[in-house]
Structure formats: structure tokens, C-alpha cells
Amino acid sequence: MDLSIIVPAYNEENRIERTIEDYVDYFKNTIKNFEILIIVNGSRDNTYAIANELARRYEQIKTYNFIEKIGKGGAIIQGFKVVSGELIGFVDADNSTSAKAFHDLVSNIDGYDGVIASRWIKGSKILVLPPLSRRICSRCFNILVRLLFGLGIRDTQCGAKLFSKKAIKEVLPYLGITQWAFDIDLLYQMKRKNYKLIEIPTEWQEHGGSHLNLKKVIPEMFLSIVRLRLVYSPFKFIVDIFNYIKDIIKKTK
């Protein structure tokens, strides 16, 4: 298998069919052997039924369903465990990154272990902008990430990324389900293993229908990256204590 693309999907019944059809139609003419894994998690709509119908129509599609809500990071990790491609990537289900834009990652990976699509470097094209509040949140989040982790990456949160099979399989045992910090955890593990990454400009557009609630997401994002930074520091015991107390509270409920 040349290429594996993981598509995490949570309540995407209105968007996923078009995304998958566009990707299959594009890649069947550009990549000889590819697979698309739709990882449905915690959906309360018809996403899984639609995914299964797509798998029936296209031999390149595989579907997995997790009843519990394991989040984008959890879904991608599950995908990492079962993919077979020499190149392994993931992309959001909303088609904000077109199949052609994702193929740009494939075209630029030679000499690198990973390619990251970026909306915030020279040469990128944002066809439809997200709301101003989300843009401000994204930039503030990135500044904090760069200060805490020293990644030097302008857009850690763009949904399109591609890596070599070797890199993914080596870092996979160290990845945790960190919700908003998943992409950072993945990239930081790549940095710790001295893998060579490149960030390239991409074409991206906001399609609307986002599930994000900024009032809830902003503190969750902040806590996620602070927790992750503590895990990779001499102060990891703080996280261990917090987890211990949380487990006790759960048992007493």
C-alpha cells in the first residue's frame, strides 16, 4: 500500500460523503494503491451508516466505529494502529483541505519524515476565512505552543498532515489521547525522535458547520497543552497527582 489517509469523523453525516467521494475520485487517478480509513467515534447521527455505504461503493474505503467519544486524537491513534501505507496521513472530514491540496503533501515528502499543511505561512491560500474569533484563538494558541514546546511550526492545528510509516510506528507507543493537544503531542514526539519535518503552504477553506464551542474549547485547549508540557517536564508528578485524585472522585460517584 502506497498511501493511507485517516479521516476522523464525529457527527459528520452532512459533510463526509462529499469529502470521501472527492478524495477517492482524485486519488484513484494519481496514486496506484491507497486506502482511506473512516474512523467514526461517538457519533449520534448517521455518519457510520454513510461511511459503510461508501465502503460498499469503493474498495479503497475501510470503516471503523467506536461507540464512545474518543475524540479526533483517539480516532487518529486507532487509525495509526491498522493502516498499511508507506505514507500515513490524516485529514478533517469537512473537506476544508481538498484532495488536491492533500496531494501536495505527498508531492513534497521526499527527503522528509513528515509534511504539515500550513494556513499561516507565505504562499498559503485561505479561500473562505473562519470567523475572526476562531482566527484570534488559533493565533494565540500557536504562540503559546511555540513558547512551551519550541516546535517552530506556524500551524500545528491544520487538519492535514502526512508522515512516513517508520516515523508513525516509532512514535505511536508514546502518544496519548490529549484532546486539543493531540497534534502537538504528535509533532513533539517527532521532534524528540529527531525526525525531519517540513511545513508547506496549503489551500484551505472554511466550510462552516463546525462543532466548536469557543467558550468551552478555549479553556480546554489551554489546559490540554499545559498538561502536555508538564508531562514532558520534571513536574510530571503534578499530572500524576491530578489523575490520582480524578480516579478517586470517579470511584466515589
N, C-alpha and C positions, 0 to 999 in steps of 0.2 A: 504494500500500500504506500502510495507516494505522499498523500496528504489526508490528515484528519482534521475536521472542523467541529468543534463542540459548540452547541447552541443551548445555553441555559434558558429555561422557559418557565415563567411564573405568571399565570393568568394572561396568556398571550393569544387567546382564541381569535382576536380581531386582526392580528398582525402577522402571525407566524407563517401562515400558508403562503402568502406572497413572498416573504423573505426566503423561504426554503425553495420555492419554485424558481425564483431569480437566481439563487446560488447554484442549483442543480443545472439549470439551463446554461448558465455561464461556464461552469467548471467542466461540464461534460465535453465542451469544445476546446478546453485549454489544458486540462490535467488528465492523464490517461487513467490513473487509478486514484480515486478519492472516496472518502466517506464523510457523511455528516451525521453527527450524533445529537439528537434532540434529547436533552435531559430535563424532564418535567419534574418540578418539585413543589409540593404543597398547593397545587392549583385547585381552585374551586369551580373552574369553568370547564369548557370542552377542549382545552389545549391538548390533553393526552389523546383524545379521540381523533382530533385533527392530525396530530403527529402520526398516529397509527395509520390513518388513511394515506398520508404522504409516504409512509414506509411501504404501503401496499403498492403505490403507484411507481415509486422509484427504488431501484435496487440499491442505490447508494445511501439510503436513509436507514438509520437504526434509532430505535426509541427506547427510553428508559423512564420509568415513573417512580418517584419517591413520594409516598403519601404525605410524609411530614415535610414541613417547610425547612429545607436545609440551606436556602439562600443561594445566591449566584456562586459564591465561592465554593460552597459544598457541592453544588451541581457540577462545577468545572472539575473539582477534585475527583468526583466519581467518574467523570468522563475520562480524565487522565488515566484512570486505572484500567480502562478497557479499550482504549484506542490502539490502533496498529500502524498508523502512518509514520513515515520517517520524519515528516514535518507535522507538528501538532499545534493547532491554534484554536482560538475561541472568538466568538463574535456575539453581539447582542441580537435578540430576536426581532427587534423593531426595524431592521433594515436601514438604520442610520448610517452604517457602513455598507456601501454597495458591494456586490460580488467583485466588481472590477477594482474597487478600492482595496478590498482584501487581497486580491491577486497581486497588488503592488507589494505587499509584504513578502509573498512568495518570490517575486522577482528580485527582491533586494536582500535576501538572506545569505547569499553566497559570501563566505568569509566571516559570518557572524553566527552566534548561537541563538539569537533572538532578535526579532524586529517588532518595534512598538509603533503603532499608528498614533500620530500626534495632531491634535487640532490647534496647537498653540505655538507652532514654530513656523518659520518663514517658508512659504510655498504651500501651506495648507489652505484648503477651501472649505468654508462653512457655508453651505448653500442656504440653510434655514437656521437661524440662530435660536438657541434655547432662551427662555426668559432671562431677563437681566439678573434676577435674584439667584438663579442657578449658576450663571456665569461668575458672579461675585463669589458665591460659595465655592465653586470649583477652583478659582484662582487662590483664594485664601487657604483652602485645603492643601493645594500644591505647595504653597510657600512653607506651610508648617511641615509637610512631608520632607521637603528638601532640607530644611533646618535640622529635623530629627534624624533623618536617615542618610543624608548626603548622597542621594541617588543621582542627582544631576539630570533628572528627567522632567521635562516640562509638562507632560500629560500622562500621569500614571493611571488615570481613570478612564481613558478612552477604551471602549469595549472590544477593540480589535487588536489582538496580539498573536504572534507566531514564534514558535521555538523548535529547536531540534529535538528529536526523540531522546537523544542522550541527555540533554540538559533537563528535560522534564522528568525523566525517570530517576535522575540523581537527586533532584530537589523534592520530589513528591513525598518521600517519607517525613520530611520536615515541615510540610505545610499543614496549617490548622484552619478550621472554619472560623475566620475572623471577620465575617460580615463585610463592612465597608473597607476593611484593611486588607482584603484578600490580595488585590493586585499588588499592593505594596509589599506584603509578605512574600509573594512570588518573586518580584523583582529584587527584593533584598536578599533572598536566598540565592538568586542568580549571581548577585554581586559577591556574596560571601564565598561562592564556589568559583569565582573569577571567570565566569562566562562572559563572553563578549556580546554586548547588546548595541543596537543602533535604533535611534528614534527617527522616523521619517514623516514628512508631511502627508496628510491624508485628505480625502474629500469626505465630508460628513454633513449630515443634515438632521435637524430635529424634526421628528415625525409626530410629536405630541402623544398623548395617552400614557405619559409616564406615571408610574405608581409612587413616585417620590412625594413624601410629605416633609417639606423642608423643616418645619418646626420640630418634627420628630427626628429627622435624619441628621441635622447639624450636630446636636449633642452626641448622637450615636457615633457619627464619624469621628468626632474629636476623641471620644473615649476609646474607640477602637484603635486608633493609631497610637495613642498614649499607652494603652495596654500592650500593644505590639512592641513598642520601644522599650518598655520595662522588661518584657520577656527576653530581649536581647541586650540586657544590661546586668550589672551587679545587683540590681534591685528587683530581680525576678521574684524574690521571696514575697514581695508585696502582692503580686498577682496570685501566687500560691495561697497566701492567707485569704485573699478575697474569694478565691474559688472554694476554699475550705468552708468559709462562712456561708457562702451561697448554697453549698451542698447541704449544710446543716439546716438552713432555712427551708429548703425543699423537702427534707425528710420530716420536718415538723409540721408541714402543712397537711 
